[in-house]
Amino acid sequence: MMGELIGSIIIGGIAGFAAEKLMKSEMGLIANILLGIAGGLAAGFILPLLGVGIFGLIPKLLAATAGACLLIFLARLVKSKKASS
């Protein structure tokens, strides 16, 4: 249980950092970890609905990074909508 939590935090931090660099976003360490964990949860929910299984460290890391990129994209979309209103 505790090992899974620590593993999720580490994967989340790496995924959040990778998403930050891919999306050219400026965030801090805590935001990266939270974004990566949320991205992993989002990908873990969406991908099985599409029939895609996530097994192993690298696929989990890739899925969390993709999910974090999606969250950054959505946040920018919402922010731009508010700015134009």
C-alpha positions in Angstrom: 0.0 0.0 0.0 2.6 2.5 1.1 5.0 1.4 -1.8 2.2 2.0 -4.3 1.6 5.5 -3.0 5.2 6.4 -3.1 5.5 4.9 -6.6 2.5 6.9 -7.8 4.0 10.1 -6.4 7.3 9.4 -8.2 5.6 8.5 -11.5 3.3 11.5 -11.1 6.3 13.8 -10.5 8.1 12.5 -13.6 5.0 12.6 -15.7 4.1 16.1 -14.6 7.6 17.3 -15.3 7.6 15.8 -18.8 4.1 17.3 -19.5 5.4 20.7 -18.3 8.3 20.5 -20.8 6.2 19.1 -23.6 3.5 21.8 -23.2 6.0 24.6 -22.5 4.3 25.4 -19.2 5.8 26.9 -16.1 4.9 25.1 -12.9 6.5 24.1 -9.6 7.4 20.7 -8.2 4.2 20.3 -6.2 2.0 21.3 -9.2 4.0 18.8 -11.4 3.4 16.0 -9.0 -0.3 16.8 -8.6 -0.7 17.2 -12.4 1.0 13.9 -13.1 -1.1 12.1 -10.5 -4.3 13.6 -11.9 -3.1 12.9 -15.4 -2.5 9.3 -14.5 -6.0 9.0 -13.0 -7.5 10.6 -16.0 -5.7 8.3 -18.4 -6.4 5.3 -16.1 -10.1 6.1 -16.5 -10.2 7.1 -20.2 -7.9 4.5 -21.8 -9.8 1.4 -20.5 -13.0 2.8 -21.9 -11.2 2.8 -25.2 -10.1 -0.8 -24.7 -6.5 0.1 -24.0 -4.9 -1.7 -21.0 -2.1 0.0 -19.0 0.4 -2.6 -17.7 4.0 -1.9 -16.6 6.0 1.1 -15.6 6.7 2.7 -19.0 3.1 2.5 -20.2 1.9 4.0 -16.9 4.4 6.8 -17.2 3.4 7.5 -20.8 -0.3 7.4 -19.9 0.2 9.8 -17.0 2.2 12.2 -19.1 -0.5 12.1 -21.8 -3.2 12.7 -19.2 -1.2 15.6 -17.7 -0.8 17.1 -21.1 -4.5 16.9 -21.7 -5.2 18.6 -18.3 -2.7 21.4 -19.2 -4.5 21.8 -22.6 -7.9 21.9 -20.9 -6.7 24.4 -18.3 -5.4 26.7 -21.0 -8.7 26.4 -22.9 -10.7 27.4 -19.9 -8.3 30.2 -19.1 -8.5 31.6 -22.6 -12.3 31.5 -22.5 -12.3 33.5 -19.3 -9.9 36.0 -20.7 -12.1 36.6 -23.8 -15.3 37.1 -21.8 
